């Protein structure tokens, strides 16, 4: 099992990056490849998915993201691509907080999950993550406000996910989302 990859970033795309390791260019699926710089050295914590049609490598900058990804994989019907898609839509801390608080509204609107999938996630993981994570109850309202202002749901999710954890309160989080969305 490949648990870590370290090497020079050869290229990135919206879904991953090619990392040079021992002369080989290895494609790693990622939730946030935009955080990598071409020609910089990257060290990623990885999960190797073995499938009938080949191998796929999933990479994460921090081990906590990898652990949460593996926790998502324990939910029936959630495979590596689905788990990675969930992590692309909202920050891990917010997802953990929403699951711990059993916040179906956050998971369906902000994280963009279907109602049945979000309910299944809550049933399977709420006890495993209870009491951990940071989740601002105002994020759903911030998301709705951004959509009402004309942002697409994708743009609104991206803006909400970029709000620093240190900013609390619905109004302050909305201001931060708006300033982040316009920059």
SELOKE-78597 format. One line per field, with one value per residue (C-alpha): residue number from 0; residue in one letter; chain; x, y, z. Coordinates in steps of 0.25 Angstrom, whole numbers, always signed. Layout:
<sites>
nr: (NUM; ...);
rest: (A; ...);
kette: (A; ...);
east: (X; ...);
north: (Y; ...);
up: (Z; ...);
</sites>
This chain:
<sites>
nr: (0; 1; 2; 3; 4; 5; 6; 7; 8; 9; 10; 11; 12; 13; 14; 15; 16; 17; 18; 19; 20; 21; 22; 23; 24; 25; 26; 27; 28; 29; 30; 31; 32; 33; 34; 35; 36; 37; 38; 39; 40; 41; 42; 43; 44; 45; 46; 47; 48; 49; 50; 51; 52; 53; 54; 55; 56; 57; 58; 59; 60; 61; 62; 63; 64; 65; 66; 67; 68; 69; 70; 71; 72; 73; 74; 75; 76; 77; 78; 79; 80; 81; 82; 83; 84; 85; 86; 87; 88; 89; 90; 91; 92; 93; 94; 95; 96; 97; 98; 99; 100; 101; 102; 103; 104; 105; 106; 107; 108; 109; 110; 111; 112; 113; 114; 115; 116; 117; 118; 119; 120; 121; 122; 123; 124; 125; 126; 127; 128; 129; 130; 131; 132; 133; 134; 135; 136; 137; 138; 139; 140; 141; 142; 143; 144; 145; 146; 147; 148; 149; 150; 151; 152; 153; 154; 155; 156; 157; 158; 159; 160; 161; 162; 163; 164; 165; 166; 167; 168; 169; 170; 171; 172; 173; 174; 175; 176; 177; 178; 179; 180; 181; 182);
rest: (X; X; X; X; X; X; X; X; X; X; X; X; X; X; X; X; X; X; X; X; X; X; X; X; X; X; X; X; X; X; X; X; X; X; X; X; X; X; X; X; X; X; X; X; X; X; X; X; X; X; X; X; X; X; X; X; X; X; X; X; X; X; X; X; X; X; X; X; X; X; X; X; X; X; X; X; X; X; X; X; X; X; X; X; X; X; X; X; X; X; X; X; X; X; X; X; X; X; X; X; X; X; X; X; X; X; X; X; X; X; X; X; X; X; X; X; X; X; X; X; X; X; X; X; X; X; X; X; X; X; X; X; X; X; X; X; X; X; X; X; X; X; X; X; X; X; X; X; X; X; X; X; X; X; X; X; X; X; X; X; X; X; X; X; X; X; X; X; X; X; X; X; X; X; X; X; X; X; X; X; X; X; X);
kette: (A; A; A; A; A; A; A; A; A; A; A; A; A; A; A; A; A; A; A; A; A; A; A; A; A; A; A; A; A; A; A; A; A; A; A; A; A; A; A; A; A; A; A; A; A; A; A; A; A; A; A; A; A; A; A; A; A; A; A; A; A; A; A; A; A; A; A; A; A; A; A; A; A; A; A; A; A; A; A; A; A; A; A; A; A; A; A; A; A; A; A; A; A; A; A; A; A; A; A; A; A; A; A; A; A; A; A; A; A; A; A; A; A; A; A; A; A; A; A; A; A; A; A; A; A; A; A; A; A; A; A; A; A; A; A; A; A; A; A; A; A; A; A; A; A; A; A; A; A; A; A; A; A; A; A; A; A; A; A; A; A; A; A; A; A; A; A; A; A; A; A; A; A; A; A; A; A; A; A; A; A; A; A);
east: (+0; +5; +3; +12; +17; +28; +33; +33; +20; +20; +6; -7; -22; -35; -35; -21; -6; +5; +17; +30; +35; +48; +47; +32; +21; +10; -4; -11; -25; -27; -38; -30; -19; -19; -11; +1; +11; +18; +33; +31; +33; +20; +18; +5; -2; -9; -19; -17; -31; -30; -40; -43; -38; -26; -20; -24; -16; -23; -14; -16; -7; -10; -13; -26; -32; -27; -33; -47; -46; -44; -56; -65; -61; -67; -81; -88; -89; -78; -66; -53; -58; -70; -62; -53; -64; -70; -57; -56; -69; -67; -55; -53; -55; -68; -73; -69; -76; -89; -88; -86; -98; -106; -108; -115; -118; -103; -99; -110; -109; -95; -88; -97; -101; -114; -124; -123; -108; -107; -116; -108; -95; -101; -106; -93; -83; -90; -86; -72; -69; -78; -72; -61; -60; -64; -77; -83; -98; -98; -91; -104; -110; -97; -98; -113; -110; -99; -108; -119; -108; -106; -95; -96; -97; -83; -77; -85; -79; -65; -67; -72; -61; -50; -55; -44; -48; -45; -56; -69; -83; -92; -90; -75; -75; -83; -74; -62; -69; -72; -58; -53; -62; -59; -44);
north: (+0; +14; +23; +35; +41; +52; +58; +70; +75; +73; +78; +81; +80; +83; +69; +65; +66; +59; +57; +52; +40; +33; +37; +33; +43; +38; +44; +47; +50; +62; +70; +83; +82; +97; +98; +92; +99; +94; +91; +91; +79; +73; +62; +56; +46; +35; +25; +14; +9; -4; -6; -16; -6; -2; +6; +20; +29; +39; +50; +59; +70; +67; +53; +58; +59; +45; +39; +46; +41; +27; +29; +33; +21; +12; +18; +7; +13; +23; +20; +28; +37; +41; +43; +52; +60; +62; +67; +77; +83; +87; +87; +75; +82; +88; +74; +67; +78; +77; +61; +62; +72; +64; +76; +71; +85; +88; +75; +76; +91; +95; +82; +79; +65; +58; +57; +42; +42; +52; +44; +32; +39; +44; +31; +24; +34; +44; +35; +34; +49; +54; +66; +68; +78; +93; +96; +110; +109; +122; +115; +110; +124; +130; +120; +124; +139; +137; +129; +140; +150; +143; +133; +119; +108; +104; +118; +119; +106; +110; +124; +118; +107; +118; +126; +125; +117; +129; +137; +134; +140; +139; +154; +154; +140; +146; +158; +149; +140; +153; +158; +144; +143; +156; +155);
up: (+0; -4; +8; +4; -8; -8; -21; -30; -36; -51; -54; -48; -53; -46; -41; -37; -40; -46; -36; -40; -32; -35; -49; -51; -53; -43; -44; -31; -30; -20; -13; -14; -25; -26; -13; -21; -29; -41; -39; -24; -15; -10; +1; +1; +10; +0; -1; -12; -18; -25; -35; -46; -57; -50; -38; -34; -24; -15; -8; +3; +9; +23; +30; +36; +22; +19; +32; +29; +14; +19; +29; +18; +10; +22; +18; +9; -5; -3; -12; -13; -24; -16; -4; -11; -17; -3; +2; -11; -7; +8; +18; +26; +39; +35; +29; +43; +50; +42; +43; +58; +60; +50; +42; +29; +24; +23; +16; +6; +3; +6; +3; -9; -5; -8; +4; +4; +3; +14; +23; +21; +24; +37; +41; +39; +44; +54; +66; +61; +60; +71; +78; +68; +57; +55; +49; +48; +48; +40; +28; +22; +23; +17; +5; +3; +3; -7; -16; -15; -19; -32; -29; -34; -24; -28; -26; -13; -8; -11; -4; +8; +8; +8; +20; +31; +43; +52; +47; +54; +53; +41; +37; +38; +31; +20; +19; +18; +7; -1; +0; -4; -15; -22; -21);
</sites>
